[in-house]
Amino acid sequence: MYELTQLRKGVIFSINGVQTKLSELSDDLFLMLGDLLSIHTLHGFKCGFSKTNRPYYLLMTERKDMYNTFKAVDLVHREADMYEQQCEEIRSATTKTAKVKFQKLYGINEKSLFSLLPNFDIFHQTFIDFMHLLLEGICRRELHMLFKTLDEKRLVTRKQLTNTIKNFPLASFELKYAPSSTFEIQKFDVNNPIPLNAIQMLYLIKNLPFIIGLINDAVCDLAEWKVFLLLHSIVSICFASEADAETVVQLKDATELHNELYAKTYGTNSQIPKFLLLLLLSP
């Protein structure tokens, strides 16, 4: 915290014996990025969706509404003034029981140390990274559901998927991200995830339309496949090298439609809490 405060005041460099002060650190340039668990821990919010009625630090959306909210406009954002008031209610609670009640109600264990930084907004300057949200979370769940459906409908088997993914001709720059020689989709079980790391998952998502086309193009008629194509678009936009105002609109439309169609196709019980966070990817 001391170092961050000093940076904000400005840093003095000595160049050829002449002392020069670097301009003050801009609040807007100071951003924090991490997975949901680390951000909650860092900022003093409760970790775990069963431990609070409001499990997202960015939102006041209640746990019971997580799986039936499909529009970004329906999200209830937690703002700095609201957060300060909630922290004050916890701090000024007259009994331990009352304090625990407020902590669970708001999902806050203690006030973030970063809120002590001048002009730092923990909600506008802290972000959830795409890798954990998509590649380590939503993509894994959705591919599990898609592959399980294809197998149950006898359109694509586990063996066909394994062999085609392993033998798919990757581009030269993708070769170092190829699945290992022991790669195998053993069974369709949420507790037995597809054995790929994040970067391998990224290239599988990008290449899956071609991989499935090599096995059975009848898959393209399924509602499940249309849901996947929306996820494919979301991943492509999030990991694109550049974006513009139109891209932001496309991302918003894709995330909202994806979550709604996923719930209709697979049921809300198959969603994971990270689905709601997709709606936060674009303003």
C-alpha positions in Angstrom: 0.0 0.0 0.0 2.9 2.4 0.8 4.5 1.8 -2.6 1.2 2.5 -4.4 0.7 5.7 -2.5 4.2 6.8 -3.3 3.7 6.0 -7.0 0.6 8.2 -7.0 2.6 11.1 -5.6 5.2 10.8 -8.4 8.6 9.2 -8.8 11.9 11.2 -9.0 14.5 9.9 -11.5 18.1 11.1 -11.7 19.2 11.4 -15.4 22.8 12.6 -16.0 22.8 14.2 -12.6 19.5 16.1 -13.2 16.6 15.1 -11.1 13.3 14.7 -13.0 9.9 14.0 -11.5 7.7 11.6 -13.4 4.2 12.9 -13.5 1.8 11.6 -10.9 0.3 8.2 -11.4 -3.1 8.5 -13.1 -5.9 6.8 -11.2 -7.4 5.7 -14.5 -4.2 3.9 -15.4 -4.1 1.9 -12.2 -6.1 -1.3 -12.9 -6.2 -4.6 -11.1 -6.8 -7.9 -12.9 -7.4 -11.4 -11.5 -9.7 -14.3 -11.1 -12.9 -13.9 -9.0 -11.5 -15.8 -6.0 -8.3 -13.7 -5.7 -10.2 -10.4 -6.3 -12.7 -11.3 -3.5 -9.9 -12.3 -1.2 -7.8 -9.1 -2.0 -10.8 -6.8 -1.5 -12.2 -8.4 1.6 -15.3 -10.0 0.1 -16.7 -13.4 1.0 -15.5 -16.3 -1.2 -17.9 -19.1 -2.1 -21.4 -18.8 -3.4 -23.0 -20.5 -0.4 -21.6 -18.0 2.1 -23.5 -14.9 1.1 -26.7 -13.7 -0.5 -24.8 -11.5 -2.9 -21.8 -13.5 -4.2 -20.3 -11.0 -6.7 -18.3 -8.1 -5.5 -19.4 -6.0 -8.5 -23.1 -6.7 -8.2 -25.9 -6.5 -5.7 -27.8 -9.2 -7.7 -28.9 -11.9 -5.3 -27.9 -15.5 -5.5 -31.5 -16.6 -6.3 -31.5 -14.4 -9.4 -28.2 -15.5 -10.8 -29.5 -18.0 -13.3 -32.5 -16.1 -14.6 -30.9 -12.8 -15.4 -30.0 -12.5 -19.1 -29.8 -8.8 -19.8 -27.0 -6.5 -18.7 -29.5 -3.8 -18.0 -31.1 -6.0 -15.3 -27.9 -6.2 -13.3 -27.8 -4.2 -10.1 -24.3 -2.8 -9.8 -22.5 -2.1 -6.5 -21.2 1.4 -6.5 -18.5 3.0 -4.3 -21.0 5.1 -2.2 -23.2 2.0 -1.6 -20.2 0.0 -0.7 -19.0 2.6 1.8 -22.4 2.6 3.5 -22.4 -1.2 3.7 -19.0 -1.2 5.3 -20.1 1.3 7.8 -23.1 -0.8 8.8 -20.8 -3.7 9.4 -18.3 -1.6 11.3 -20.9 0.0 13.5 -22.9 -3.2 14.3 -23.4 -3.3 18.1 -23.3 -7.1 18.4 -21.4 -9.9 16.8 -24.7 -11.4 15.6 -25.6 -8.2 13.8 -22.1 -7.9 12.3 -22.3 -11.4 10.9 -25.7 -10.8 9.5 -24.6 -7.7 7.6 -21.5 -9.5 6.4 -23.5 -12.3 4.9 -26.2 -9.9 3.6 -23.6 -7.8 1.7 -20.9 -10.5 1.0 -18.3 -8.4 2.8 -15.8 -9.7 5.4 -13.9 -6.4 5.8 -13.3 -3.2 4.0 -10.7 -3.3 1.2 -7.3 -1.8 1.9 -7.3 -0.5 -1.6 -10.3 1.7 -0.8 -7.8 3.8 1.3 -6.0 4.9 -1.9 -7.0 8.4 -2.9 -9.6 8.3 -5.7 -9.2 4.6 -6.3 -12.5 2.9 -7.1 -12.3 -0.9 -6.5 -15.4 -1.5 -8.7 -14.4 0.5 -11.8 -10.7 -0.3 -11.5 -10.7 -4.0 -10.8 -11.5 -6.6 -13.5 -12.0 -10.3 -13.9 -9.6 -11.7 -16.5 -10.9 -13.5 -19.6 -8.8 -16.6 -19.1 -10.3 -17.6 -15.8 -13.8 -16.5 -16.7 -13.9 -18.2 -20.1 -11.2 -20.7 -20.7 -11.0 -22.1 -17.2 -14.7 -21.8 -16.5 -17.5 -21.3 -19.0 -15.8 -23.0 -22.0 -15.0 -26.1 -20.0 -18.6 -26.4 -18.7 -20.1 -25.8 -22.1 -17.9 -28.2 -24.0 -18.7 -30.8 -21.5 -22.5 -30.3 -22.1 -22.0 -30.1 -25.9 -19.9 -33.3 -26.2 -22.2 -35.2 -23.8 -25.2 -34.2 -26.0 -23.4 -35.3 -29.2 -22.5 -38.6 -27.7 -26.0 -39.3 -26.4 -27.5 -38.4 -29.8 -25.0 -40.8 -31.4 -23.7 -38.1 -33.6 -20.1 -38.0 -32.3 -18.4 -40.5 -30.0 -15.8 -39.9 -27.4 -13.3 -41.8 -29.4 -14.0 -39.8 -32.6 -13.6 -36.5 -30.6 -10.4 -37.6 -29.0 -8.8 -38.8 -32.3 -9.9 -35.9 -34.4 -8.8 -33.3 -31.8 -5.4 -35.0 -31.5 -4.8 -35.3 -35.2 -6.3 -32.0 -36.4 -3.8 -30.1 -38.6 -3.0 -27.0 -36.6 -1.4 -23.9 -38.0 2.3 -23.6 -37.5 2.0 -21.0 -34.7 -0.5 -23.3 -32.9 1.6 -26.4 -32.9 3.2 -25.7 -29.5 -0.3 -25.5 -28.0 -1.4 -28.9 -29.4 -2.9 -31.5 -26.9 -0.4 -33.9 -25.4 0.1 -37.4 -26.9 -1.9 -38.8 -24.0 -4.9 -36.6 -24.5 -8.1 -38.5 -24.1 -11.7 -37.6 -23.4 -12.4 -40.5 -21.0 -16.0 -39.8 -19.9 -18.5 -37.0 -19.8 -18.5 -36.0 -16.2 -18.3 -32.5 -14.8 -15.8 -33.9 -12.2 -13.6 -35.2 -15.0 -12.9 -32.1 -17.1 -11.4 -32.1 -20.6 -7.6 -32.4 -20.1 -6.5 -29.2 -21.6 -4.9 -26.1 -20.2 -6.2 -22.6 -20.9 -4.2 -21.9 -24.0 -5.0 -25.3 -25.4 -8.7 -24.7 -24.7 -8.5 -21.4 -26.6 -7.3 -23.0 -29.7 -9.8 -25.9 -29.4 -12.6 -23.4 -29.2 -11.3 -21.6 -32.3 -10.9 -24.8 -34.3 -13.9 -26.8 -33.1 -16.2 -25.8 -36.0 -13.6 -27.4 -38.4 -13.0 -30.4 -36.2 -16.8 -31.2 -35.9 -17.1 -30.7 -39.6 -14.6 -33.5 -40.2 -16.7 -35.9 -38.1 -20.4 -35.1 -38.8 -21.7 -31.9 -40.2 -25.3 -32.9 -39.1 -24.3 -31.4 -35.8 -24.8 -27.9 -37.3 -28.5 -28.3 -37.1 -28.6 -28.7 -33.3 -29.7 -26.0 -30.9 -26.7 -26.9 -28.8 -24.4 -26.1 -31.7 -26.0 -22.7 -32.1 -25.2 -22.0 -28.5 -21.6 -23.0 -29.0 -21.2 -20.7 -32.0 -22.3 -17.8 -29.8 -19.6 -18.8 -27.3 -17.1 -19.1 -30.2 -17.9 -15.5 -31.1 -17.5 -14.3 -27.5 -14.1 -15.9 -27.2 -13.0 -14.6 -30.5 -14.0 -11.0 -29.6 -12.4 -11.2 -26.1 -9.1 -12.5 -27.4 -9.0 -10.3 -30.5 -5.9 -8.1 -31.1 -8.1 -5.0 -31.6 -11.6 -3.8 -31.1 -13.8 -0.8 -31.7 -17.2 0.6 -30.6 -19.1 -1.8 -32.9 -17.2 -4.7 -31.3 -18.5 -3.7 -27.9 -22.0 -3.8 -29.1 -21.5 -7.2 -30.8 -20.0 -8.6 -27.5 -23.0 -7.4 -25.5 -25.5 -8.9 -27.9 -23.6 -12.2 -28.1 -23.3 -12.6 -24.3 -27.0 -11.9 -23.7 -28.2 -14.2 -26.4 -25.7 -16.9 -25.4 -26.8 -17.0 -21.8 -30.5 -17.0 -22.7 -30.2 -19.8 -25.3 -27.9 -21.9 -23.1 -30.5 -21.8 -20.3 -33.3 -22.8 -22.7 -31.2 -25.6 -24.3 -29.4 -27.1 -21.3 -31.5 -25.8 -18.4 -30.5 -23.3 -15.7 -29.3 -26.1 -13.4 -26.4 -26.8 -15.7 -25.0 -23.2 -15.5 -22.2 -22.2 -13.3 -22.0 -18.9 -11.5 -19.5 -17.4 -13.9 -22.3 -17.2 -16.6 -23.7 -14.1 -15.0 -20.3 -12.4 -15.2 -20.3 -12.7 -19.0 -22.8 -9.8 -18.9 -20.2 -7.6 -17.4 -17.8 -7.9 -20.3 -19.3 -5.0 -22.1 -20.9 -1.8 -20.8 
